[in-house]
Amino acid sequence: MFREEWKAHPFVLSAEETGSCMNVTIVGRKVNLRENFKELVQRKLTKFERIFDADAEALVKVTVEKNRQTVEITIKQRGMIYRAEAAADEMNEALDDVIAAMGRQIRKNKTRLERAKKVRQFELSGDYEEEPDEEIEIAKRKTFYVRTMTVEEAILQMNLLGHTFFLFRDDAGGEINVVYKRNDGKYGVLEPET
């Protein structure tokens, strides 16, 4: 589920209304988005028409902080989540970068996606080079006791270990959660859906 703070004033384009490949929600944080930017987002997302069905949900978040414009795209379909983010001085440049990053991510994992039978076979149009399917190599397996603790205690433990993530059992609900350090230096918590 997408966080409520992003849903305050969304601009929603349904696949039925636009004839496009997916339902698109565009939200701005600390910015009023212009109509031509919303149209550009819709046009750029058509690059992925062959991959996603009309049941796909795309969330495009645009954030302006200081002189940086960040565009994040999250696409959900059939239990799979595709996500890419890019920041630049200009909003359109960040959009171009995030679309390219999403294309590279999909191209890189194309064979695995088809093999997992989560998506139908597809060809990606555009300037994406065919990348060899790299083998997934597990370098290490580790088992450990999952302690019950608060989120704050888990962050402290993660920092003491020098890790960027930490698995723990939440003391409030008893569920397995993960805390992680974000690229912006803040922290995040992964919680299972109920």
Secondary structure, 3 states (H helix, E strand, C coil): CCCHHHHCCCEEECHHHHCCCCEEEEEEECCCCCHHHHHHHHHHHHHHCCCCCCCCEEEEEEEEECCEEEEEEEEEECCEEEEEEEEECCHHHHHHHHHHHHHHHHHHCHHHHHHCCCCCCCCCCCCCCCCCCCCCCCCCCCCCCCCEECHHHHHHHHHHHCCCEEEEEECCCCCEEEEEECCCCCEEEECCCC
